[in-house]
Amino acid sequence: MKRLLTIGIAVLLLAGFTACAAATAGDVIVLEGTASEVGKLWGEMNRESILKAYNAFMARAEGKEQEMRSFAKLSIDLSNKIGCSYWIDELNAIADTAGIDRELYISFTFGRYRDLALLYKGVGCTTFGVTTPATKNGQIIFHKTRETAADLQSGYLKKITVEGAERQPYKFFGEMGTGDTGISFFVNEKGLAGGADVPAQWQNKEHYVGPYKGHLPFVDPPKYDGFMNHYVPRYIAEHCKDVDEAAKALHEFSEKGYLASGKWGTNYLFVDAKGKILQIADDCYKIIEEQLDPAMEKDGKSYKGVYFTVHRENDYGTPEDALVANYGNVTVELANSPKVAKHPAMWNFPKAQSSSTILIDPEFPETLTTIFVTLPAYGYSIPFFMGANETPRALADGTVYTVQKNSYRYSEFYEAGVNDLWREFAYDIRERVVKGEDVTKDLNKFFSDMTDLVLKMNK
């Protein structure tokens, strides 16, 4: 009966969608091309929110312009050293389009988090991976919930072309604020997904996190010269194909002094198309922890194929409970549900800005990997595929985030209906991909349809 109800809801949702075409159905942005081209598009789309975030930052930076320009020069130098000078081209194009000082904007976007260019108070995030033998049919799942100060959130697909490069940066899905070109979490065309968290040890004061009994990773002295953890994931998204290459990159960055996060270290989690999970952490100066395929420990038992960066528990229990109860039969729908990714212990209402549950496709990661992006983290998820090349403007410019944050309408049954639409489409599109068909247009339409549907569900 419940299954029939879910199918009925899906049919009603789809019928409602087709009966009333959305004004934004064809409003998309293609973030592909040279860094300058992509930056110009981003600056045009998000000029208002960029200026709002930038001006608020600069108001707090009064008297610190010299320090900011020094930090900008350091960021430019480090970007050149790691072969990412195109980041600066992108930022310059954004600054020019928005009509703001290039150096100060570079300092803002590289240093706005934690206390690098200025003091920026952060909070915590939660990331988990679920792979075989915990999942059904060998599914490979990555998730991150981002908790931070309120900021207009954006999700998008991006592919930068660098003239004369020996190897082009990988296409990726990324999520962050509309004023940023760094990313909080990602999945790329090779099927590598990852994200950067405040270490669990720093989150023990949050009311929904269990007490931490281990060693606190104080960074002494604090380190301000280097990349904060929204540009390290971007580097890995564009330049690494699996967890082994991600680990190598982080070791090289730490050895060369490229990592920084003020007084806090950073904890990363990566999952790749082979089903490998990598947990790796730094204290800005060195790698302090590294685990390949770590197992979750719960109630004295070990669960291989499941790993959370933070254990969260409140009066509603823990998100691990549903995974243990369904061990060996976990699906992405369960992982993305209020039982796990949207469990009340996973998010704090004022702080949960975004999340994404990613189903990595090991056979066709560049086309059929599915991203369930949720802005903010407690809203409806929008499913779409890596093979699309258009991003609905409403997702990229913060509209989806604003609409869901202001309305906060959510029904598990309605999201189950969205999942049914995704599942049916995924089955059909896989058959066509296997045959070698170009399905880009269909993937783009599905992305736009799902975005418009979620916007309607919040009205």
C-alpha positions in Angstrom: 0.0 0.0 0.0 2.8 2.4 0.9 4.5 1.7 -2.4 1.3 2.3 -4.3 0.9 5.6 -2.5 4.4 6.7 -3.4 3.9 5.9 -7.1 0.6 7.8 -7.0 2.3 10.8 -5.5 5.0 10.7 -8.2 2.3 10.6 -10.9 0.5 13.5 -9.4 3.7 15.5 -9.0 4.6 14.9 -12.7 1.1 15.7 -13.8 1.1 18.9 -11.9 4.4 19.8 -13.4 3.4 19.2 -17.0 0.1 21.0 -16.5 1.8 24.2 -15.4 5.0 25.0 -17.2 7.4 26.9 -14.9 8.7 30.3 -16.0 12.3 29.2 -15.2 12.1 25.9 -17.2 14.6 27.1 -19.9 16.6 29.4 -17.7 20.0 27.7 -17.4 23.7 28.5 -17.3 26.5 26.6 -18.9 29.7 27.0 -16.8 32.0 25.6 -19.5 34.9 27.3 -21.3 37.9 29.2 -20.4 38.3 30.5 -16.8 37.7 34.1 -17.9 34.5 33.1 -19.8 33.2 31.1 -16.8 34.1 33.9 -14.4 32.3 36.5 -16.5 29.1 34.3 -16.5 29.3 33.8 -12.8 29.9 37.5 -12.1 26.9 38.4 -14.3 24.6 35.9 -12.6 25.6 36.5 -9.0 26.7 40.1 -9.1 24.3 41.3 -6.4 25.0 38.5 -3.9 28.8 38.8 -4.6 28.7 42.5 -3.8 26.6 41.9 -0.7 29.0 39.3 0.7 32.1 41.2 -0.4 30.9 44.5 1.1 30.0 42.9 4.4 33.4 41.4 4.6 35.2 44.6 3.7 33.2 46.5 6.3 34.8 44.3 8.9 38.2 44.6 7.2 38.6 48.3 7.8 42.2 49.2 8.3 43.4 45.8 7.0 43.7 46.5 3.3 47.5 46.0 3.3 47.2 42.6 4.9 44.5 41.6 2.4 46.6 42.6 -0.5 49.5 40.6 0.9 47.2 37.6 1.3 46.0 38.0 -2.3 49.6 38.0 -3.6 50.3 34.8 -1.6 47.2 33.2 -3.0 48.1 34.1 -6.5 51.6 32.8 -6.1 50.4 29.5 -4.6 47.8 29.0 -7.3 50.6 29.4 -9.9 52.8 26.9 -8.1 50.1 24.2 -8.2 49.3 24.8 -11.9 46.0 26.6 -11.1 46.7 30.0 -12.4 43.3 29.8 -14.2 41.7 30.2 -10.8 43.0 33.7 -10.7 41.8 34.3 -14.3 38.3 33.2 -13.2 38.4 35.5 -10.1 39.7 38.5 -12.1 36.8 38.1 -14.5 34.3 37.9 -11.7 35.8 41.0 -10.0 35.8 42.9 -13.3 32.2 42.0 -14.0 31.1 42.9 -10.5 33.1 46.1 -10.6 35.3 45.5 -7.6 39.1 45.5 -6.9 40.8 42.4 -8.2 43.3 41.9 -5.4 40.8 42.5 -2.6 38.3 40.1 -4.2 40.9 37.5 -4.5 41.8 38.0 -0.8 38.1 37.8 0.1 37.3 34.6 -1.7 40.5 32.8 -0.6 40.4 34.0 3.0 36.8 34.6 4.1 36.5 31.4 6.0 37.7 30.8 9.6 40.4 33.4 10.4 42.8 33.7 7.5 42.4 37.1 5.8 40.1 38.1 8.7 38.3 36.3 11.5 35.4 34.2 10.2 33.7 32.0 12.8 32.9 28.5 11.5 31.0 25.6 12.8 30.9 21.9 11.9 30.0 19.6 9.1 29.3 15.9 8.8 30.4 13.6 6.0 29.8 9.9 5.5 30.5 7.2 2.9 28.6 3.9 2.4 29.9 1.2 0.1 29.9 -2.6 -0.3 29.3 -4.8 1.7 26.9 -2.4 3.4 24.9 -1.4 0.3 22.5 -3.1 -2.0 23.8 -4.1 -5.4 27.2 -2.6 -4.7 26.0 1.0 -4.6 28.7 3.6 -3.8 27.4 6.5 -1.8 29.0 9.7 -0.5 27.3 12.4 1.6 28.1 15.7 3.2 26.0 18.1 5.2 27.5 21.6 5.4 27.0 23.6 8.6 28.2 27.2 8.6 27.2 30.8 9.1 24.2 31.6 7.0 25.3 32.4 3.4 23.5 32.3 0.0 24.2 28.8 -1.3 24.9 27.6 -4.9 25.2 24.3 -6.6 26.5 23.8 -10.2 28.4 21.8 -12.8 31.6 23.3 -14.0 34.2 22.5 -16.6 37.2 24.8 -17.2 39.3 24.6 -20.3 42.9 25.6 -20.0 44.7 26.5 -23.3 47.9 24.5 -23.7 47.5 22.4 -20.6 49.0 18.9 -20.8 45.8 17.6 -19.0 42.6 19.5 -18.7 40.9 20.0 -15.4 38.1 17.5 -14.7 34.5 18.5 -14.9 32.9 18.6 -11.5 29.8 19.3 -9.5 30.5 21.7 -6.6 28.6 23.5 -3.9 29.5 26.7 -1.9 28.3 30.2 -1.4 27.4 32.3 -4.5 30.4 34.6 -3.8 32.9 31.8 -3.9 34.7 29.8 -6.5 36.0 27.3 -3.9 33.9 24.3 -3.0 32.7 22.6 0.1 32.0 19.2 -1.5 32.1 17.7 -5.0 32.0 14.8 -7.3 34.0 14.8 -10.5 33.6 13.1 -13.9 36.0 10.3 -12.8 33.6 9.4 -9.9 35.7 10.8 -7.1 33.6 12.5 -4.4 34.8 14.4 -1.4 34.5 17.2 1.2 36.3 19.0 3.9 35.1 19.3 7.5 36.0 20.9 10.7 37.5 18.0 12.7 35.1 16.2 15.0 37.3 17.2 17.9 36.4 20.8 17.4 32.6 20.1 17.3 32.1 18.7 20.8 30.4 21.8 22.1 27.5 21.5 19.7 24.4 20.3 21.5 23.7 17.5 19.1 27.2 16.0 19.0 28.4 13.4 21.5 31.3 14.4 23.7 34.8 13.8 22.2 37.3 12.0 24.5 40.4 12.1 22.4 43.2 14.6 21.7 42.2 18.1 20.4 44.2 19.0 17.3 45.2 22.5 18.2 47.2 24.3 15.4 50.0 25.9 17.3 51.0 28.4 16.1 48.0 29.1 13.9 48.8 28.9 10.2 47.4 31.6 7.9 49.6 31.3 4.8 48.2 28.7 2.4 45.0 27.4 1.0 41.9 27.1 3.1 39.8 24.0 2.8 37.4 25.3 0.1 40.2 25.4 -2.5 41.9 22.2 -1.6 38.8 20.2 -2.5 38.5 22.2 -5.7 42.1 21.2 -6.6 41.3 17.6 -5.9 38.0 17.8 -7.9 39.8 19.1 -11.0 43.0 17.1 -10.8 42.5 13.7 -9.0 40.7 10.7 -10.3 40.6 8.5 -7.2 41.3 8.4 -3.5 45.0 7.4 -4.0 45.6 10.6 -6.0 43.7 12.7 -3.5 45.9 11.3 -0.7 49.0 12.0 -2.7 47.9 15.6 -3.4 47.2 16.3 0.3 50.6 14.9 1.4 52.3 17.1 -1.2 50.4 20.1 -0.1 51.3 19.6 3.6 54.9 18.9 2.8 55.2 22.1 0.7 53.4 24.2 3.3 50.4 24.9 1.1 47.7 24.1 3.7 46.2 26.6 6.1 43.1 27.0 8.2 44.0 29.3 11.0 43.8 27.6 14.4 42.0 24.5 13.2 43.0 21.4 11.2 40.9 19.9 8.5 39.4 16.5 8.1 38.7 15.2 4.6 36.6 12.3 3.4 36.7 10.9 -0.1 34.9 8.1 -1.9 35.8 6.9 -5.4 34.3 4.8 -8.2 36.1 1.7 -7.0 34.2 2.0 -3.7 37.2 3.0 -1.7 36.7 5.4 1.3 39.6 7.6 2.5 39.6 9.6 5.7 42.6 11.9 6.0 43.2 14.9 8.3 45.9 17.6 8.7 46.9 20.1 11.3 47.9 22.6 8.6 51.6 21.5 9.0 51.4 17.8 8.4 49.0 14.9 7.9 48.0 13.6 11.3 45.6 10.9 10.4 44.9 8.6 7.4 42.6 5.6 7.1 41.7 3.7 4.0 38.3 1.9 4.1 37.8 2.6 7.8 34.9 0.8 9.4 32.2 2.3 11.6 32.3 1.2 15.2 28.9 1.0 16.9 27.8 -0.7 20.1 30.9 -2.8 20.1 30.5 -4.0 16.6 32.4 -3.1 13.4 30.5 -2.3 10.2 32.8 -2.4 7.1 31.7 -0.1 4.3 30.2 2.6 6.5 32.1 5.6 7.9 31.0 8.9 9.5 33.4 11.7 10.2 31.3 12.8 13.2 29.1 10.8 15.5 25.9 12.8 16.1 23.2 11.8 18.5 20.1 13.5 20.0 16.7 12.5 21.3 15.8 11.1 17.9 18.7 8.7 18.0 21.5 8.6 15.4 21.7 8.5 11.6 23.8 5.3 11.9 20.8 3.3 13.3 19.0 3.0 10.0 22.2 1.9 8.3 22.9 -0.8 10.9 19.2 -2.0 10.6 19.5 -2.2 6.8 23.2 -3.3 6.7 23.8 -5.1 3.3 20.7 -3.5 1.9 21.4 0.2 2.1 20.3 2.3 -0.9 20.9 5.9 -1.9 17.2 6.6 -1.2 17.6 5.5 2.4 21.0 7.3 2.8 19.3 10.5 1.6 16.3 10.2 3.8 15.3 11.7 7.2 16.5 8.4 8.7 20.1 9.1 7.7 21.3 12.2 5.8 18.3 14.3 6.9 18.1 12.8 10.4 17.4 15.5 13.0 20.8 14.9 14.6 22.5 15.7 11.3 21.6 19.3 11.1 21.0 22.4 13.2 18.2 24.6 11.8 20.1 27.9 11.6 23.3 26.4 10.4 22.5 23.6 7.9 23.2 25.4 4.7 23.5 22.6 2.2 24.0 18.9 1.7 24.4 16.4 -1.1 24.0 12.6 -1.3 25.9 11.2 -4.3 25.5 7.9 -6.0 28.7 7.2 -7.8 28.3 5.1 -11.0 31.4 2.8 -11.4 30.7 2.0 -15.0 29.8 5.5 -16.4 30.8 8.0 -13.7 31.1 10.8 -16.2 27.5 10.4 -17.3 25.4 8.4 -14.8 26.7 9.4 -11.4 23.6 11.0 -9.6 23.8 14.0 -7.4 21.0 14.6 -4.9 21.7 18.2 -4.0 19.7 19.8 -1.1 19.7 23.6 -0.4 19.4 24.1 2.5 20.2 20.7 4.1 16.7 20.0 5.4 14.8 20.7 2.2 13.8 18.6 -0.8 16.7 17.1 -2.8 17.1 17.7 -6.5 18.4 14.7 -8.3 20.4 15.1 -11.5 23.2 13.4 -13.5 26.9 14.2 -14.0 26.4 13.9 -17.8 24.3 17.1 -17.9 26.2 20.3 -18.9 23.6 22.9 -18.1 22.8 24.1 -14.5 19.4 25.6 -13.8 20.0 29.2 -12.9 17.7 28.9 -9.9 20.2 26.4 -8.3 23.3 28.4 -9.2 22.1 31.8 -8.1 20.7 30.8 -4.7 17.0 30.9 -5.6 16.5 27.2 -4.6 18.2 27.9 -1.3 16.2 31.0 -0.6 12.8 29.5 -1.5 13.4 26.3 0.6 14.9 28.2 3.5 12.0 30.7 3.6 9.2 28.1 3.2 10.6 24.9 4.9 8.1 22.6 3.4 9.0 19.0 3.5 7.2 15.6 3.2 9.1 12.3 3.1 6.3 10.9 1.0 6.6 13.7 -1.6 10.4 13.2 -1.8 9.8 9.5 -2.3 7.7 10.5 -5.3 10.6 12.5 -6.6 12.8 9.5 -6.1 10.4 7.4 -8.2 10.7 9.9 -11.1 14.5 9.7 -10.8 14.5 5.9 -10.7 12.3 5.5 -13.7 14.4 8.0 -15.7 17.7 6.5 -14.6 16.6 3.0 -15.8 15.7 4.3 -19.2 18.8 6.5 -19.6 21.2 3.8 -18.6 20.0 1.6 -21.5 20.6 4.4 -23.9 24.1 5.2 -22.5 25.0 1.5 -22.8 24.0 1.7 -26.5 26.4 4.7 -26.9 23.7 7.3 -27.4 24.3 11.0 -26.7 21.9 11.7 -23.9 23.1 15.2 -22.8 19.9 17.0 -23.9 17.7 14.6 -22.0 19.9 14.9 -18.9 19.7 18.7 -19.1 15.9 18.6 -19.4 15.6 16.2 -16.4 17.8 18.5 -14.3 15.6 21.5 -15.2 12.4 19.6 -14.6 13.5 18.4 -11.2 14.6 21.9 -10.1 11.3 23.4 -11.2 9.4 20.6 -9.5 11.1 21.2 -6.2 10.5 25.0 -6.5 6.8 24.2 -7.1 6.7 21.8 -4.1 7.7 24.8 -1.9 4.8 27.0 -3.0 
